[in-house]
Amino acid sequence: SGFNSIGHMDTMLRGRHQIGHYKEGEEFIQNVFHVLSQIFTGKEKSNLAICWLQYEISKVIQCLQAKKKKKLKAQGRKSKKLAKNFLKAPDNRNNLCLWKFYAYLEWLLGNTDDARKVFDTALCTAGTGGLKSAQVCSLSLLYAQLEVELLESIEGAVMSRAVHILTKLTENGPYVPYSGQVLSVNVLKARKTYEHALQDYLSKTPVSDQDLVSGTDQLVNLVGCYALFQYLTVGIDAAVLIYTQASEKLETSGSQKCENTGENFGILNFPTALEAVTLLHTNLLRFHMKISVYPLNPLREALTEALKRYPSNQSLWRSYIHIQRKSHSASKARRFFDSITRSTNSLEPWLFAIQAEQMRKKLTEKVQRADVGEIHCTIPETGLTNRIVALFEHAVQSENGTHCPLLWRIYLNFMV
């Protein structure tokens, strides 16, 4: 029926309505999943189930962002039913990744106690892998991160559920659910274990490519758990130190391996590990600024350094735009965007530069149109429209921009 976007385009607004998941697009995607699930078996089928569940979670997040309670309820029921069906399959019963996403789904839907039960059950059945198991590490990290987000301040966090989870991870025994207290001696032991585990990982040389792939995943989870543990038990500076140490080590390892083995190694995996560690680092700084007083500069520096290295990382750009909104001077951000767009072929810097200017324009118009009789222009509108058009023109002339439907549609939308 005419043209419709398949899935969703969350950057476009039509009137007051956000364009969400189209019915036809949604049916198409569901059909693809159904057909594939009948063809795949074993590991592939489990991986497909994980992708499917992630897709369902993205829809739940969209409902949460749009604040549509009714739609969220219906979507939540459908997604939970699907997740439970996946976990009933014999192949998936011990798949910790599926358990993790199911628990996350419950958490997003506001069923915190149910989510905790799912997390606890998964950790109890996972056995005694501890820090050696990438999946247990990843599960514990997500659980602890969600718990930390519930904290209102960092004081007294040593006794929190998050510290219990991260402490239990270092003890190679079976997991015991949180009972309301954490022993100081266990915290000290856990810190030593984390320290040794991280040193071992950073000094270990992988034997094969397969080792390397699983090793880098595991390293990211380990760094995340250790830094979060230090953050809750010592403070933000101790956590930042862990990220800095890990990043420096990964940078040197990456460049050495590149020289030794040609391009393949460094390009393939170390940048991804470094990127993931950087993302954890900036997210923790943003969270800390939200719950306590902390200067903006460390976060701004971390983001600008990271974006020079990973100009196509959308999460980092979102954080950058978020912190730039707080400053009234746009010149620094504009210079930064300009330098990045000159040095990379990625389209993301253009799209986010445009978005930043559009947000600024919206803010200006809001101030100018304030219904107060006599209008006082607090922020003069100095050719923002012309600047945005110029950005669009430059973006669509770039090699990737010419072939990007999204960019053209945002441009048309803006001109209208």
C-alpha positions in Angstrom: 0.0 0.0 0.0 2.2 2.9 -1.3 5.5 3.0 0.5 6.2 2.1 4.1 9.4 1.8 6.0 10.0 -1.7 7.1 10.6 -2.0 10.9 11.0 1.5 12.2 12.7 4.9 11.6 12.9 6.5 15.0 14.5 9.8 13.6 11.4 10.9 11.8 8.4 12.7 13.3 5.1 13.1 11.5 3.1 15.8 13.1 3.0 14.9 16.8 3.3 11.2 16.1 6.6 9.3 16.2 6.8 6.9 13.3 6.9 3.5 15.0 6.8 -0.1 13.8 4.7 -0.4 10.7 2.2 -3.2 10.5 3.4 -4.6 7.1 7.1 -4.2 8.0 6.5 -5.9 11.4 4.7 -8.8 9.6 7.6 -9.2 7.2 10.2 -9.4 10.0 8.1 -11.8 12.0 7.7 -14.1 8.9 11.5 -14.1 8.3 12.1 -15.1 11.9 9.5 -17.9 11.7 10.8 -19.3 8.5 14.4 -19.3 9.7 13.6 -20.9 13.0 12.2 -23.9 11.1 15.4 -24.2 8.9 18.1 -23.7 11.6 19.1 -26.3 14.2 21.4 -26.4 17.2 23.7 -23.5 17.8 22.3 -21.4 14.9 18.8 -21.8 16.2 19.9 -20.6 19.6 21.6 -17.6 18.1 18.5 -16.8 16.1 16.4 -16.9 19.2 18.8 -14.4 20.9 18.5 -12.0 17.9 14.7 -12.4 17.9 14.6 -11.6 21.6 16.8 -8.6 21.2 14.5 -7.3 18.5 11.5 -7.7 20.9 13.4 -5.8 23.6 14.1 -3.0 21.1 10.3 -2.7 20.6 9.7 -2.6 24.4 12.4 0.2 24.7 10.6 2.1 22.0 7.3 1.9 23.8 9.0 3.1 27.0 10.6 6.0 25.3 7.3 7.0 23.7 5.6 6.6 27.1 2.7 4.5 25.6 1.5 2.5 28.6 -1.2 0.5 26.8 1.0 -0.5 23.9 3.8 -1.4 26.4 1.5 -3.7 28.3 0.5 -5.6 25.1 4.0 -5.7 23.7 5.4 -6.9 27.0 2.9 -9.8 27.1 3.9 -10.9 23.5 7.6 -10.6 24.2 7.4 -12.5 27.5 5.4 -15.3 25.9 8.0 -15.6 23.1 10.9 -15.6 25.6 9.3 -18.3 27.7 8.7 -20.5 24.6 12.4 -20.2 23.7 13.5 -21.2 27.2 11.2 -24.3 27.1 13.2 -25.7 24.2 15.6 -28.4 25.4 18.6 -26.8 23.6 18.0 -23.5 25.2 17.5 -24.5 28.8 21.1 -23.8 29.7 21.7 -20.9 27.4 22.7 -18.2 29.8 22.5 -15.5 27.0 18.8 -16.2 26.6 18.2 -16.2 30.3 20.0 -12.8 30.5 17.8 -11.2 27.8 14.7 -12.7 29.4 15.6 -11.2 32.8 16.4 -7.9 31.1 13.0 -7.9 29.4 11.3 -8.4 32.8 13.4 -5.6 34.3 12.4 -3.2 31.5 8.7 -4.0 32.0 9.1 -2.9 35.6 8.9 -6.4 37.1 12.1 -5.9 39.2 11.5 -8.8 41.6 10.6 -11.2 38.8 13.7 -10.1 36.9 15.9 -10.7 40.1 14.4 -14.2 40.4 15.3 -15.0 36.8 18.9 -13.6 37.2 19.3 -15.5 40.5 18.0 -18.8 38.9 20.3 -18.4 35.9 23.3 -17.7 38.1 22.5 -20.7 40.4 22.2 -23.1 37.5 25.3 -21.7 35.8 27.5 -23.7 38.2 30.9 -22.6 39.3 32.4 -21.0 36.2 33.0 -17.6 37.9 35.4 -15.3 36.2 36.5 -18.1 33.8 33.2 -18.2 32.1 32.4 -15.4 29.6 28.6 -16.0 29.9 28.5 -16.0 33.7 30.6 -12.8 33.7 28.3 -11.1 31.1 25.2 -12.1 33.0 26.6 -10.8 36.4 27.7 -7.6 34.8 24.3 -6.8 33.4 22.6 -7.7 36.7 25.0 -5.5 38.7 24.6 -2.6 36.2 20.8 -2.7 36.5 21.0 -2.8 40.3 23.5 0.1 40.4 21.0 2.2 38.3 18.5 1.9 41.2 21.0 3.5 43.7 20.3 7.1 44.6 23.8 7.8 45.8 27.1 6.0 46.1 27.2 6.2 49.9 26.6 2.8 51.5 26.8 1.1 48.2 29.3 -1.5 49.7 26.3 -3.3 51.2 24.2 -3.3 48.0 23.0 -6.2 46.0 25.3 -5.2 43.1 28.4 -5.6 45.3 27.0 -9.0 46.4 26.7 -10.1 42.8 30.2 -9.0 41.8 31.7 -10.5 45.0 30.0 -13.9 44.4 31.4 -13.9 40.8 35.0 -14.1 42.1 34.2 -17.0 44.5 34.3 -20.2 42.5 31.5 -21.7 44.5 27.8 -21.9 43.7 25.9 -18.6 43.6 23.9 -17.7 46.7 21.1 -15.1 46.3 21.5 -11.8 48.2 20.4 -11.9 51.8 20.9 -8.2 52.8 24.5 -8.0 53.7 28.0 -8.3 52.3 31.0 -9.3 54.4 34.0 -6.9 54.3 36.4 -9.8 54.2 34.7 -11.1 51.0 35.0 -7.7 49.5 38.8 -7.7 50.1 39.2 -11.2 48.8 37.2 -10.3 45.7 39.4 -7.2 45.0 42.5 -9.4 45.1 40.9 -11.9 42.8 39.9 -9.3 40.2 43.3 -7.7 40.3 45.0 -11.1 39.6 42.5 -12.1 37.0 42.9 -8.8 35.0 46.7 -9.0 35.2 46.6 -12.6 33.9 44.3 -11.7 31.0 46.3 -8.7 29.9 49.6 -10.6 30.0 48.2 -13.7 28.2 49.0 -14.3 24.5 46.2 -16.0 22.6 47.1 -19.2 20.8 44.5 -19.2 18.0 42.0 -16.8 16.4 39.2 -18.5 18.3 41.0 -18.0 21.6 41.3 -14.4 20.7 37.6 -13.8 19.9 36.4 -15.4 23.2 39.3 -13.8 25.1 38.4 -10.3 24.0 34.8 -10.7 25.0 35.8 -12.1 28.3 38.3 -9.3 28.9 35.6 -6.6 28.3 33.2 -8.3 30.8 36.0 -8.7 33.3 37.1 -5.1 33.0 33.4 -4.0 33.3 32.9 -6.1 36.5 36.1 -5.1 38.1 35.6 -1.3 37.4 32.0 -1.4 38.7 33.2 -3.3 41.8 35.8 -0.6 42.4 33.3 2.2 41.8 30.9 0.8 44.4 33.6 -0.1 47.0 36.2 2.6 46.6 34.9 5.4 44.3 34.8 6.8 40.8 38.6 7.5 40.5 39.4 3.8 41.2 37.0 2.7 38.5 38.5 5.2 35.9 41.9 3.9 36.7 40.9 0.3 35.8 39.5 1.5 32.4 42.6 3.6 31.7 45.0 0.6 32.5 42.9 -1.7 30.3 42.7 0.7 27.4 46.4 1.5 27.5 47.2 -2.2 27.5 44.8 -3.0 24.7 46.2 -0.1 22.6 49.8 -1.4 22.9 48.8 -5.0 22.4 46.8 -4.1 19.3 49.6 -2.1 17.7 52.3 -4.7 18.5 50.2 -7.6 17.1 49.5 -5.5 13.9 53.2 -5.2 13.4 53.9 -8.9 14.1 51.1 -10.6 12.2 50.1 -8.1 9.5 46.8 -6.3 9.5 44.4 -9.2 10.3 44.7 -9.4 14.1 44.6 -5.8 15.3 41.9 -4.7 12.9 39.8 -7.8 13.6 39.3 -7.9 17.4 41.3 -5.5 19.5 39.5 -2.4 18.3 36.2 -3.9 19.2 37.4 -4.7 22.8 38.9 -1.2 23.1 35.7 0.3 21.8 33.6 -1.7 24.3 35.8 -0.7 27.2 35.6 2.9 26.2 31.8 2.7 26.0 31.6 1.2 29.6 34.0 4.0 30.8 31.9 6.9 29.3 28.6 5.3 30.5 29.9 5.0 34.1 31.0 8.7 34.1 27.6 9.8 32.8 25.9 7.8 35.5 28.1 9.1 38.2 27.4 12.7 37.1 23.7 12.0 37.3 23.8 10.9 41.0 26.6 13.1 42.4 28.6 16.3 41.7 31.4 15.7 39.3 33.2 17.9 36.7 32.1 17.5 33.1 35.7 17.7 31.7 36.8 14.0 32.2 33.7 12.8 30.3 34.1 15.4 27.5 37.8 14.4 27.1 37.0 10.7 27.1 34.3 11.1 24.5 36.3 13.3 22.2 39.2 10.9 22.3 36.9 7.9 21.7 35.1 9.6 18.8 38.3 10.4 17.0 39.1 6.7 17.1 35.5 5.4 16.5 33.7 8.0 14.4 30.8 5.6 13.6 29.9 4.7 17.1 26.3 5.9 17.6 26.2 5.4 21.4 29.3 7.6 21.9 27.8 10.3 19.6 24.5 10.3 21.6 26.4 10.8 24.8 28.5 13.6 23.2 25.4 15.5 22.0 23.7 15.0 25.4 26.6 16.7 27.2 26.9 19.4 24.6 23.3 20.4 25.1 24.2 21.7 28.5 26.7 24.2 27.2 25.6 27.5 25.7 28.6 27.8 23.5 28.3 25.7 20.3 31.6 26.7 18.8 33.7 24.0 20.4 31.3 21.2 19.3 31.1 22.6 15.8 34.9 22.7 15.4 35.0 19.1 16.7 32.3 17.9 14.3 34.1 19.7 11.5 37.5 18.0 12.2 35.9 14.5 12.4 33.9 14.9 9.2 37.1 15.9 7.4 39.0 12.9 8.6 36.5 10.0 8.1 34.2 8.6 5.5 31.6 7.6 8.1 28.2 9.2 7.8 27.4 9.2 11.5 29.3 12.4 12.3 27.3 14.3 9.7 24.0 12.9 10.9 24.8 13.8 14.5 26.1 17.2 13.6 22.8 17.9 11.9 20.9 16.6 14.9 22.8 18.8 17.3 22.1 21.9 15.3 18.4 20.9 15.0 18.2 20.6 18.8 19.8 24.0 19.2 17.3 25.5 16.7 14.4 23.9 18.6 15.6 25.4 21.8 16.0 28.8 20.3 12.5 28.8 18.8 11.0 27.6 22.1 12.6 30.7 23.8 11.5 33.1 21.1 8.0 31.9 21.0 7.4 32.0 24.7 3.9 33.4 25.3 4.9 36.4 27.3 3.5 39.3 25.4 6.6 41.3 24.6 9.2 38.9 23.2 12.8 39.0 24.5 15.3 37.2 22.3 17.7 35.7 24.8 19.5 33.5 22.3 19.5 35.3 18.9 18.7 33.0 15.9 22.0 33.5 14.0 21.4 31.7 10.8 20.9 28.3 12.3 18.6 27.3 9.4 21.3 28.2 6.9 23.9 26.3 8.9 21.7 23.2 8.9 21.1 23.4 5.2 24.8 23.8 4.6 25.5 20.7 6.7 22.9 18.7 4.7 24.5 19.9 1.4 28.0 18.8 2.5 26.7 15.5 3.8 24.8 14.5 0.7 27.9 15.3 -1.4 30.0 12.8 0.5 30.3 9.4 -1.0 28.3 7.6 1.7 25.8 10.4 2.0 24.7 10.3 -1.6 23.5 6.7 -1.2 21.8 7.2 2.2 18.0 7.2 2.0 17.7 8.3 5.7 19.8 11.4 5.1 17.8 12.5 2.1 14.5 11.9 3.9 15.7 14.0 6.9 16.8 16.7 4.5 13.4 16.7 2.7 11.6 16.7 6.1 13.6 19.7 7.3 13.0 21.7 4.1 9.3 21.1 4.4 
